[in-house]
Amino acid sequence: MEINELKKQKYLGDKGMIVLIAVLSAFIPLSMDVYLPALPTMTEYFRVSQSIINLTLIMFFIFFGFGTLFWGPLSDKHGRKPIVLIGLAIYTAASLLCSLSSSVYLLIAFRALQAFGGGAASSVATALVKDVYSGRKRESVLAVVQSMVVISPAVAPVVGSFLLNVTSWRGVFVVQALIGISALAGSLALQETIVEKGSASLMRTIGRLGVVLRNRRFTSLLIIFSMMSIPALAFITASSYIYQENFHLSSQVYSYYFAFNALGMLFGPLIYIRLSNHFSRITIINACFALIIASGFLISLIGSYSPLLFAVTLVLSTVSGSAMRPPSAFLMLEQQQGDTGSVSSLMGSFATVMGSVGMGIVSLSSNNQIAVIGDLNIILGLICGAVWLYLSSRPYLKQATAD
C-alpha cells in the first residue's frame, strides 16, 4: 500500500519524509557515538575513573528511556509535530550546556537533559512510520530507515576523531547542538500525521502505556527483542577502551574499526529486505539468533588475539542484530491497534533500559570486556532465541507473522 492520501506531506514529500524519520531516529546513536573517541581524554581531563565517565553514557540511556515514555503518549494527545519541536529544542539547549560543563557531574546532568529531549525525536519517528505507511510499504520503510540510521554510528566516531584533532571534547557537543538545530528546521516542514488527537487528561494519556503493556502479544515480543540491546550496547560502551587501551590503537584507527562494525549494521536491514522475498520473517529471525550465538562463541574463543579478529567475529552479531530490527519492529507495531505513540515509546524505552544494563555490566568488567561481550551474545542469544521459538509457534502470533 502507498502513503495514505490524508497523510501525504506537502512540503517534505515521500523521500523527504523518509529522510526526516531517519534523522529523528538517528539522534540517539549519533549523540552517543560521535563522542566515543573522546572518552579516554575526558577521563583524564576530569581526573575520574572510567566508571564515572561512563555515567555520561549510562545516564543518557536511562533518561532517554524516561523521555520516550513521556513524549510518546503526549504525541497521541497533542500531535507529532509540536512534541518533536519541543523535544529538539530541549536537546539543542542541553547540547550547548554539555559543551560548557565545568565538572563531570554537570556534564552527566546535562547529558541526562539532552537524552530526555532526544527521546521525543525517537518516539515520534517510529510513530510517524505507522501513521503514514501500512503493509509491505511500512516494512520496507522501516528497513530503509534502519539502514540510514546506522550510517550515523558508522560515520560518527570518524567525525569525532577528526573533530578532536581540531577542537576539544567540548567542540563535539557544539556539533551536536548544530545537528539539533538542523533537525528543528526540517521538522518545521512536517505536516501533522494524526487525523484525530486524544482528548484525555495528561495522566490518562500517560496511563495508556499500561493499557498497551497489558497486550501480551505486544509485551512478549517487546521483552524479547529489547533484551538483544544488552550485548549491542555493551560493545558500544567498551569499544573505545578495547581498541585504544587493550589493543593500543590511536583514536583515529579505533574509529575505523568501529566504523567497520557499524557498517555491518548498515547492510543488515538491506539483507533482510532481499531475503524476505524468499523466506518468512520467522525463518529469518531464527537464523539471526543462531548467528548471534555463533558470533558470541567466536568472540570468546579468538576475539582477544587481535583487533582485526575481534572486529570480524563481532560483525556477524552486528549484521544479524540489525537484520532483525525491521521485522521485529513491524511485528510489534502490528500487535496493537491505536495508541501508536505509546507503542513507539515503549519500544524505544525498553531497548534503552536493556541497553543501559549492558553498559553497566561491561563497565563493571573492565579487565575482561571482550569475553563479557562474547558471553552476552551467547547467553542472550540462547535465552531470547528459545523464547522466540516458543512464541512464534503460538497461534496468537500467526496472523501478525503472515504477509
C-alpha atoms as one frame of an Amber mdcrd trajectory, in Angstrom:
protein
   0.000   0.000   0.000   1.151   3.561  -0.652   1.035   6.554   1.650  -2.394
   7.363   2.997  -3.793  10.227   0.891  -4.764  12.155   4.017  -1.209  11.991
   5.303   0.844  12.979   2.266   3.423  15.629   3.053   3.021  18.819   1.007
   6.489  20.175   1.757   8.533  17.075   2.530   7.126  14.591   0.017   7.698
  10.836   0.330  11.505  10.940   0.149  11.749  13.939   2.443   9.504  12.201
   4.978  11.726   9.107   4.999  14.841  11.251   5.431  13.258  13.169   8.325
  12.213   9.933  10.054  15.744   8.581   9.619  17.301  11.755  11.046  14.970
  11.717  14.058  15.725   8.019  14.618  19.485   8.655  14.340  19.615  11.167
  17.183  20.430   8.639  19.862  23.241   6.685  18.138  24.682   9.955  16.822
  24.611  11.641  20.234  26.432   8.684  21.741  28.893   7.596  19.089  30.286
  10.940  17.957  31.979  11.475  21.319  33.120   7.897  21.999  36.704   8.613
  20.839  36.874  11.389  23.450  36.010   9.178  26.445  39.621   8.353  27.424
  40.552  12.046  27.042  37.579  13.123  29.153  38.582  10.594  31.823  41.965
  12.300  32.087  40.531  15.830  31.825  38.142  15.394  34.752  40.564  13.076
  36.611  37.889  10.495  37.305  37.614   6.742  36.815  36.290   5.030  33.702
  33.151   4.005  35.605  32.387   7.661  36.456  32.848   8.939  32.910  30.724
   6.041  31.647  27.846   7.552  33.641  27.599  10.106  30.832  26.548   7.147
  28.673  24.514   5.204  31.221  22.507   8.204  32.473  21.943   9.273  28.896
  20.255   5.975  28.161  18.241   5.903  31.384  16.816   9.380  30.812  16.267
   8.659  27.145  14.080   5.774  28.296  12.118   8.107  30.591  11.851  10.660
  27.789  10.377   8.251  25.270   7.786   7.074  27.804   6.805  10.689  28.449
   6.783  12.102  24.916   5.201   9.213  23.026   1.766   9.278  24.722   1.791
  13.083  24.589   2.240  12.909  20.827  -1.011  10.901  20.660  -2.757  13.701
  22.548  -1.171  16.864  21.126   0.170  15.672  17.762   3.584  14.587  16.489
   4.847  17.967  15.292   4.608  20.086  18.480   6.121  17.299  20.578   9.107
  16.771  18.298   9.761  20.526  18.116   9.749  20.877  21.910  11.977  17.829
  22.339  14.510  19.022  19.760  14.649  22.456  21.391  15.493  20.824  24.738
  18.074  18.574  23.060  19.792  21.513  21.359  19.951  23.634  24.513  21.278
  20.695  26.553  23.979  20.007  23.955  25.257  23.552  24.359  25.210  23.186
  28.150  27.249  19.967  27.842  29.920  21.898  25.952  30.109  24.423  28.814
  30.250  21.900  31.673  32.853  22.724  34.328  32.625  19.382  36.145  31.901
  15.790  35.223  28.751  15.827  37.355  27.339  18.821  35.482  28.150  17.010
  32.250  26.274  13.931  33.468  23.263  16.092  34.382  23.198  17.907  31.045
  23.611  14.613  29.179  20.504  13.397  31.009  18.623  16.513  29.860  19.930
  16.004  26.329  18.646  12.439  26.366  15.245  13.485  27.713  14.766  15.884
  24.809  16.123  13.395  22.282  13.532  10.881  23.461  10.839  12.960  21.741
  12.562  12.632  18.369  12.992   8.888  18.712   9.450   8.091  19.888   7.822
  10.313  17.279   9.957   8.832  14.468   8.579   5.307  14.896   5.043   6.628
  15.364   5.334   8.525  12.071   6.128   5.285  10.242   2.912   3.682  11.452
   0.885   6.881  10.932   1.854   7.259   7.301   2.641   3.795   5.952   0.994
   0.373   6.067   1.556  -3.226   4.968   4.635  -4.132   2.967   5.390  -0.442
   2.412   5.706   0.066   6.175   8.181  -2.787   6.497  10.204  -1.504   3.547
  10.357   1.983   5.059  11.407   0.517   8.397  14.265  -1.300   6.649  15.369
   1.769   4.687  15.218   3.965   7.785  17.217   1.443   9.824  19.858   1.335
   7.092  20.091   5.120   7.027  20.145   5.289  10.817  23.213   3.087  11.174
  25.164   5.342   8.840  25.412   7.721  11.802  27.227   5.285  14.137  29.459
   4.298  11.209  30.444   7.885  10.453  30.141   9.460  13.915  33.337   8.064
  15.534  35.363   9.014  12.452  33.912  12.521  12.594  34.541  12.605  16.348
  38.197  11.653  15.868  38.699  14.356  13.241  36.965  16.897  15.479  39.354
  16.023  18.307  42.229  16.939  16.009  40.914  20.493  15.620  38.993  21.063
  18.839  38.427  19.638  22.325  35.679  17.312  23.506  33.599  20.440  24.115
  33.507  21.117  20.381  31.928  17.698  19.839  28.881  18.806  21.843  28.694
  22.073  19.902  28.419  19.965  16.735  25.553  18.020  18.341  23.783  21.327
  19.027  24.161  22.278  15.364  22.654  18.928  14.354  19.742  19.628  16.683
  19.169  22.997  15.006  19.194  21.329  11.572  16.624  18.749  12.694  14.464
  21.529  14.121  14.473  23.262  10.758  13.440  20.055   8.973  10.688  19.330
  11.486   9.105  22.718  10.860   8.180  21.432   7.388   6.377  18.411   8.852
   2.602  18.369   8.470   0.657  16.717  11.265   0.043  12.998  10.634  -2.631
  12.352  13.278  -6.183  12.707  11.991  -7.827  12.545  15.442  -5.904  13.608
  18.546  -6.638  12.259  22.005  -8.831  14.222  24.384  -7.994  12.504  27.675
  -6.214  14.203  30.582  -2.435  14.101  30.894  -2.487  11.299  33.459  -4.935
   9.225  31.428  -2.849   9.799  28.323   0.305   8.539  30.010  -1.777   5.746
  31.539  -2.291   4.342  28.057   1.195   2.879  28.434  -0.279   0.420  30.926
  -3.093  -0.452  28.548  -0.599  -1.297  25.818   1.561  -3.331  28.211  -1.442
  -5.482  29.082  -1.448  -6.657  25.466   0.588  -9.839  25.984   1.246 -10.282
  22.279   2.996  -6.923  22.139   4.724  -7.154  25.511   6.173 -10.619  24.933
   7.802  -9.506  21.688   8.868  -6.233  23.300  10.819  -8.006  26.039  12.500
 -10.498  23.714  13.781  -8.046  21.137  14.632  -5.312  23.665  16.944  -7.679
  25.536  19.088  -8.012  22.423  20.170  -4.409  23.044  22.216  -5.627  26.031
  25.181  -7.096  24.081  24.964  -4.386  21.398  25.271  -1.515  23.872  27.895
  -3.361  25.902  30.148  -3.299  22.830  29.475   0.373  22.092  30.314   1.344
  25.682  33.537  -0.659  25.819  34.692  -0.208  22.214  36.959   2.815  22.734
  38.684   1.175  25.716  39.055  -2.189  23.961  40.619  -0.746  20.827  42.601
   2.123  22.365  43.732   0.663  25.687  43.590  -3.110  25.216  44.880  -3.186
  21.608  46.826   0.124  21.951  45.380   1.774  18.847  45.074   5.519  18.235
  41.669   7.192  18.366  41.780   7.557  14.573  42.434   3.853  13.948  39.812
   2.965  16.549  37.234   4.964  14.624  37.940   2.880  11.505  37.419  -0.409
  13.346  34.254   0.923  14.924  33.037   2.100  11.532  33.643  -1.400  10.133
  31.286  -2.934  12.677  28.780  -0.117  12.305  28.748  -0.578   8.537  27.811
  -4.194   9.227  24.641  -2.800  10.780  24.025  -0.838   7.587  23.777  -3.963
   5.482  21.599  -5.918   7.936  18.237  -4.322   7.017  19.129  -4.402   3.318
  19.960  -8.090   3.578  16.644  -8.661   5.347  14.643  -6.990   2.561  16.397
  -9.150  -0.026  15.884 -12.339   1.991  12.256 -11.518   2.818  11.388 -12.053
  -0.847  12.273 -15.734  -0.411  11.924 -16.557   3.298   9.378 -15.830   6.039
  10.020 -13.388   8.872  10.106 -16.274  11.345  12.800 -18.134   9.382  14.978
 -15.037   9.055  14.683 -14.147  12.745  15.520 -17.753  13.694  18.674 -17.588
  11.568  19.661 -14.244  13.106  19.503 -15.652  16.626  21.637 -18.628  15.571
  24.270 -16.347  14.032  24.374 -14.126  17.121  25.086 -17.177  19.286  27.816
 -18.342  16.871  29.346 -14.862  16.918  29.446 -14.916  20.721  31.401 -18.189
  20.732  33.889 -16.863  18.160  34.427 -13.634  20.127  35.093 -15.603  23.313
  37.493 -18.018  21.580  39.614 -15.778  19.337  38.403 -12.193  19.697  41.127
 -11.165  22.141  44.033 -12.158  19.851  43.945  -9.058  17.622  41.742  -6.044
  16.840  41.026  -7.470  13.386  39.826 -10.812  14.771  37.660  -9.027  17.319
  36.073  -6.843  14.628  35.488  -9.759  12.242  33.960 -12.065  14.851  31.761
  -9.258  16.178  30.442  -8.150  12.777  28.492 -11.407  12.471  26.477 -10.366
  15.522  26.014  -6.746  14.424  24.752  -7.721  10.961  22.353 -10.301  12.419
  21.084  -7.950  15.109  20.380  -5.155  12.623  18.737  -7.578  10.174  16.254
  -8.493  12.927  15.239  -4.906  13.558  12.818  -4.289  10.630  10.785  -7.498
  11.086  10.757  -7.228  14.888   9.626  -3.578  14.766   6.970  -4.454  12.185
   5.642  -7.319  14.304   5.486  -5.200  17.459   3.646  -2.376  15.676   1.155
  -4.875  14.246   0.171  -6.225  17.674  -1.568  -3.039  18.857  -4.268  -1.031
  17.120  -4.223   2.599  18.187  -2.028   4.174  20.896   0.787   4.384  18.342
   2.735   6.958  20.348   2.633   4.746  23.440   3.711   1.704  21.426   6.605
   3.649  19.926   7.595   4.947  23.371   7.665   1.501  24.906   9.730   0.101
  22.045  12.306   2.845  22.459  12.405   2.902  26.236  12.629  -0.855  26.741
  15.506  -1.107  24.273  17.210   1.783  26.041  16.791   0.339  29.527  18.115
  -3.026  28.373  20.983  -1.269  26.627  21.890   0.545  29.842  22.015  -2.854
  31.579  24.602  -3.969  29.035  26.547  -0.749  29.544  26.566  -1.285  33.296
  27.665  -4.911  33.014  30.625  -4.159  30.760  31.639  -1.124  32.849  31.929
  -3.352  35.920  34.079  -5.831  33.980  36.833  -3.514  32.719  39.539  -6.201
  32.948  37.867  -8.695  30.612  35.491  -6.760  28.371  35.972  -8.828  25.204
  34.990 -12.024  26.989  31.987 -10.279  28.543  30.741  -9.158  25.122  31.122
 -12.692  23.783  29.306 -14.199  26.767  26.441 -11.703  26.495  25.885 -12.611
  22.841  25.819 -16.313  23.727  23.578 -16.043  26.795  21.078 -13.514  25.396
  21.037 -15.236  22.013  20.166 -18.552  23.641  17.556 -17.177  26.058  15.790
 -14.794  23.678  16.089 -17.212  20.767  14.489 -20.022  22.767  11.596 -17.826
  23.939  11.115 -16.533  20.399  10.917 -20.087  19.040   8.164 -20.825  21.551
   6.197 -17.624  20.928   6.480 -17.786  17.147   4.761 -21.168  17.232   1.825
 -19.859  19.255  -1.454 -19.308  17.343  -1.974 -15.739  18.527   1.124 -14.539
  16.634   0.350 -16.366  13.402  -1.748 -13.608  11.883   0.946 -10.978  12.517
   3.663 -13.131  11.007   1.692 -13.773   7.839   2.286 -11.438   4.860
